[in-house]
Amino acid sequence: MPRQKIPQATVHRLSLYARYLGELESQGEDYVSSEKLGEGVGTNGAQVRKDLSFFDRFGIPGRGYPVSFLRKRLANILGVGDRVWRVAVVGAGRLGAALVGYSVFEKQNFHFVAILDNDPAKIGTRVNGLEVSDIRDLRAVVVSQNVEVAVITVPVPSAQQVADVLVEAGVRALLNFAPAKLDVPPHIVLRNVDLAVELEGLSFHLINR
């Protein structure tokens, strides 16, 4: 893996490339050109070649990229090849429950092993086969289940406290859906998803087309 810093936009497109390559593979396609791969994910061949050049030379002159090989290679680059990531969701509300029930994550080797909440009415119930644990047991659950990735779907006032406990317990990456700015150590991988901001971005483009 190159030591140079890979742009986040490139990492995002790698996921799109891998998904589209999976579609082509299921259709029996053996090779794909950079132009077709770019068109399939909403970019162009030059961008595809630039993105892939960060990692290796994958193309075969006159034939393009071998579909199956490139999909598997990108999966390994993205860390979802043979590696299984153990994931906990903190917050068993509608969003948390929906994420746990989304089968695509399992196919991408993100396995939900725990879901937690502080609502007595939810603790002990089951969400997609997982028993909802008491959030007061968060640290113990993270350790016992060897959780590496956590998804935060709690209200804003609780988000930082939850993040602190997760980090202290050894979680290495956080996906935060709470609309709050979290303060985490530099070694923690943090991604924020603010659905309201995303919708506002859509509305902006709709009225400014």
N, C-alpha and C positions, 0 to 999 in steps of 0.2 A: 504494500500500500504506500502510495507516495506520501511524503512528509509535508508537502505543500498544503496550504489551507484550501479546502474545497468549498466553493461558494454554496451557500444554503440553497439557492435556486437550482444549482446543478443536482444536489442531493434530492431535491423534490422531483426533478425531472427523471432521475434514475428510477424512482418508484413508478412513475408513469410509463417509462420504457419497459420495465419488467412486467408490468400488468398487460401492456399491449402485446408484448412478445408471448405472454402466456396465451392470449387469445389467438395469435397467429399459430402457435404450436398446436393448439387444440383443433385448428382448421387444417393441419397437416402441412403447413408451410415450412420449408427447410431453410430458406434464405430470405433476407429482407434488405432492401437498400436503405441508406441513411435517409433518403428523401421520403420513402414510404413510412419509415419508422417515425420520422419527424411529423409527417402529416397525420399519423395516427394518434399523436398526443398533442397536436396543436402547435407545433413549432416547425422548424425547417431542417434540412439535411446538414447545413453548416453548423447549426447549434448542436445537433446530435453528435457530429464528429468532434466538435470542441469538447463537449461534456465527456465523451468516452475517452478522449485523449489524456485525461487526467489519470487514467488507470492502466491503459494498455492499448495495443493495436489489435482490434478484434476483427476487422474486416478482411475479406479475401478478395483481392483484385478481380473485377469482372463478375463477381457473384454477390457481394454484399456481406452482411453479417449472418453467421449461422444462428438460427433462431433459438434452438434448444440450448446450445452452449452459452450464448449470450445471456439468456434468461437466468440460467443457473449461476453464471458468473456475477451478474448484477445482484442476484439474491444473496450471494456470499458477501459481496461488497457492502450491501445494506445490512448485513448481520441477520438475515432471516433465511439463510440456506439450511444448514443442518442444525443450527442453534435454536433452542427453545427458550423463549423469554417468559419468566413467571411474573404475572401481573396481578396487582391488587387494585381494587376500586374502593375509594373512600367516599362514601355517599351513596346510599341505596335508593335515591329518589328516581324520578322517571328517566333522567339522563343516564345515571349510573346503571340502572337496570337495563336500559336499552343497549348500552355498550357491552355489558356482559352477555347479552343475548345475540350479539351480532356475530354471526358465524365466520365472516371473512377474516376476523382477527385470528381465529384458530388456524385457518388455512395459511396464514402468514407467520405461523409459529409464535404467536403471542397467546399464551395460555392463561386464562383467568383462574387464579387459585384461591382468591379471597375477595369478599365484599363486606364492607363494614359500615355501620351507621350508629347514631346515638338515640334513635327513636325506639322506645321499648316495644312499640307495636310492630316494628320491622325485625328487631333482633330475634333470631331463632327461626324466622321464616326462610323460604328458599327462593332464590332468583336464578333461573336457568341451571338448577341443580346445585348451586352453591348456597350454603347456609349463611345468613347474614350474621356477622360477628359484632360484638359490642366494640364501639370505637375506643373504649377505655383499654381494650386488649390489643390495640394497634401494634405496639412495639413487639409484643410476644408473637402475634400472628405473622408479622414480617419476618421475624427470625425463624419461627418454626416452619413456615412455608417457603423460606429462601426466596423472598420476593426481591426482584431486581428493578422492576418498573412499577410505578404507581400512578394511578389516574385520580385526580382530585376533582370531585364534583360537589363539594360542600359549599354552603353559603360563604360570602366574603369574610365575615367576622371570624370564621374558624379556619380559613385557608392557610394562613401563615403558621398557626399552631400545628396544624396537621402536617404541613411541609416540614417543620422542625423535627417532629417526632419521626417522620419517615426517614429523614436524612440521618438522624441519630441512630436509627435502627439498622442502617446500612443500605437503604434503597439508593440506587445509582442514577436513576432517571425519573423525572416527573413530567406528566402531561397534565397541565392545569387548565380546567375549564371554568374555574372561578374568576370573575372579572376583577382580579386583584393582582397587584404587582408583588411577587414573592421575592424574598431575600434569601438566597441559597448560596452555599460555598461554591467557589469556582470549579471544583471537580464534579459538581452535579450537573447533569444534562437536563435543562429545563426548556419545555416548549409550552407556550401559552396559546390557548384557543378561546377567543372571545367571539361567541356566535353573534352577539349584537353588533360588534364592530364589522364582522363579515357581511351581515345583512345591510348595514349602513353603507358599506362599500358598494354593494349591489345597487342600492337605491340611488347612490351618487351617479353611478354610470348610466342608470336608466334615465335619469332626468337630464344628463349632460351628453347624450349621444348625439 
